[in-house]
Amino acid sequence: MIQLPPNYAEPLPSAFFPSSAPLPFSRADFGPDFHWGASAAAYQTEGAWQHQGKGPSIWDDFTRRKGTVRRGEHGRVAADFYNRFETDLDLASGLGLSDFRFSVAWPRVLPEGTGAANRRGLDYYDRLVDACLERELNPWLTLYHWDLPSALQARGGWTNRDIVGWFADYSQLMARRLGDRVQHWCVLNEPMVFVGAGHLLGVHAPGRRHLGAFLAAAHHATLAQAEGGRVLRAALPATARIGTTFSCSHLTPQRPGNAYDEAATRRADAVLNRFFVEPTLGLGYPTAELPALRWLLDRYQRPGDERRMQFDFDFWGVQNYTREVVKFSPWLPLQWAALVPARQRGVPHTDMGWEVYPESIYHMLRQFAAYPNAPQLIITESGAAFADVPTAGRVADPARRAYLQAAVGQVLRARQEGVDVGGYFAWSLTDNFEWAEGYGPRFGLIHVDYGSQERIVKDSGRWYRDFLGGQALTGDCSKNLRQLEKKQPE
């Protein structure tokens, strides 16, 4: 087992600790059954893009197009997790994690998306799951984290209703192969992001900018989300737990009390936070705030679809990084709402341009828990991107460490108020390919030198290890956030 160096004890910026956070606290406050982990995704970490029979994905295609990714970067090697997973899992175990969330690359196991399976790809995930279990890491498997096989995109991808059946067959393949060892399954990762960014905004694969493509893909993803759940439930042991994950942001109006901004915020909430959640509960799409959306979606729905969109998940994965401030915009038809960037508002922000606002995780837990019949909630992603400066084998990252501590405190705050939240997964275990942003933003608990593939556990990773080892957290911090604000990128 890899031994980690002793912890470093610089004080943390006090402004990261809202007065409402329940400080001091320790791991014991969450109870013995709480899941503590870190997450990763296949395309962002694995590399080995053409290795042992893997087929191309839409992200392999997208990154070859000029101007799609900063600095022309791609995920062909990424963090080389495919070849280095044993070492990375040793590091995860050394951090004291009890759980590890990863995704399967659909084109690695089904190069054509359907049809004959790639035995060597399936064997790789066998080895990965077994390696997790050998280290007493509970594997959490995500079926789809955005890397659709190129062969299926050539047939329309998510805009083709047939994808519901393609995805069901893929889900069944993985359940039969790994269901004897994997107890926790996530169907989709953040459907609003891969549908919205990929089919409406065009900034993610497959790079489309078309309202019709967005609506078709959104409806088919909603159907596939539920159908994947049904396939897993039929194929897996009764003890298996089946969930799906949602991106979300706490939304506030730019001008509280202003009727236009308040209404814009409700419309934005319907799209960003409720669109894929409410159909699973049998509530249909949240179109009351957006009547035009109801008319547009009717073009893609068939009789019985509202029932097909429903599935009784065992948990929802909550993936939250920030809040968004909303204003009325006459230039954006349908939604009539715009997000006000953190830089424009002059607030502290991460390297992704996202406002540093750990309380958002508390508000979203409360919002999701308020649904009747809501399942258990799991924080399946939470983190912050800040610059790393490796110095003499160490990466001091007080801002990331402070953010994670504050976020964990907000989870405890919600839990103490009765919210059924059962786990926290930091994003991410290692630095990785951050989609259209390339390798610039770093979220990892473990620093990766992409040239040498050397790993360095960051101070934030050591903090997580010490917290999971029982160290109590307090709010005794001497640094002021203003010191970090001076370093904010313009």
Stockholm file with secondary structure:
# STOCKHOLM 1.0

chainA/1-490         MIQLPPNYAEPLPSAFFPSSAPLPFSRADFGPDFHWGASAAAYQTEGAWQHQGKGPSIWDDFTRRKGTVRRGEHGRVAADFYNRFETDLDLASGLGLSDFRFSVAWPRVLPEGTGAANRRGLDYYDRLVDACLERELNPWLTLYHWDLPSALQARGGWTNRDIVGWFADYSQLMARRLGDRVQHWCVLNEPMVFVGAGHLLGVHAPGRRHLGAFLAAAHHATLAQAEGGRVLRAALPATARIGTTFSCSHLTPQRPGNAYDEAATRRADAVLNRFFVEPTLGLGYPTAELPALRWLLDRYQRPGDERRMQFDFDFWGVQNYTREVVKFSPWLPLQWAALVPARQRGVPHTDMGWEVYPESIYHMLRQFAAYPNAPQLIITESGAAFADVPTAGRVADPARRAYLQAAVGQVLRARQEGVDVGGYFAWSLTDNFEWAEGYGPRFGLIHVDYGSQERIVKDSGRWYRDFLGGQALTGDCSKNLRQLEKKQPE
#=GR chainA/1-490 SS CCCCCCCCCCCCCGGGSCTTSCCSBCGGGGCTTCEEEEECCHHHHCCCTTGGGCCCBHHHHHTTSTTSSGGGCCSSSTTCHHHHHHHHHHHHHHTTCSEEEEECCHHHHCTTSSSSCCHHHHHHHHHHHHHHHHTTCEEEEEEESSCCBHHHHTTTGGGSTTHHHHHHHHHHHHHHHHTTTCCEEEEEECHHHHHHHHHTSCSSTTCCCCHHHHHHHHHHHHHHHHHHHHHHHHHSCTTCEEEEEEEEEEEEESSTTCHHHHHHHHHHHIIIIITTTGGGGTCCCCCTTCHHHHHHHTTTCCTTHHHHTCCCCSEEEEEEEEEEEEEECTTSTTTCEEEECHHHHTCCBCTTSCBCCTHHHHHHHHHHHTSTTCCEEEEEECCCCCCCCEETTEECCHHHHHHHHHHHHHHHHHHHTTCCEEEEEEECSBCCCCGGGTTSSCCCSEEECTTTCCEEECHHHHHHHHHHTTCCBCCCCCCCHHHHHTTCCC
#=GC SS_cons         CCCCCCCCCCCCCGGGSCTTSCCSBCGGGGCTTCEEEEECCHHHHCCCTTGGGCCCBHHHHHTTSTTSSGGGCCSSSTTCHHHHHHHHHHHHHHTTCSEEEEECCHHHHCTTSSSSCCHHHHHHHHHHHHHHHHTTCEEEEEEESSCCBHHHHTTTGGGSTTHHHHHHHHHHHHHHHHTTTCCEEEEEECHHHHHHHHHTSCSSTTCCCCHHHHHHHHHHHHHHHHHHHHHHHHHSCTTCEEEEEEEEEEEEESSTTCHHHHHHHHHHHIIIIITTTGGGGTCCCCCTTCHHHHHHHTTTCCTTHHHHTCCCCSEEEEEEEEEEEEEECTTSTTTCEEEECHHHHTCCBCTTSCBCCTHHHHHHHHHHHTSTTCCEEEEEECCCCCCCCEETTEECCHHHHHHHHHHHHHHHHHHHTTCCEEEEEEECSBCCCCGGGTTSSCCCSEEECTTTCCEEECHHHHHHHHHHTTCCBCCCCCCCHHHHHTTCCC
//
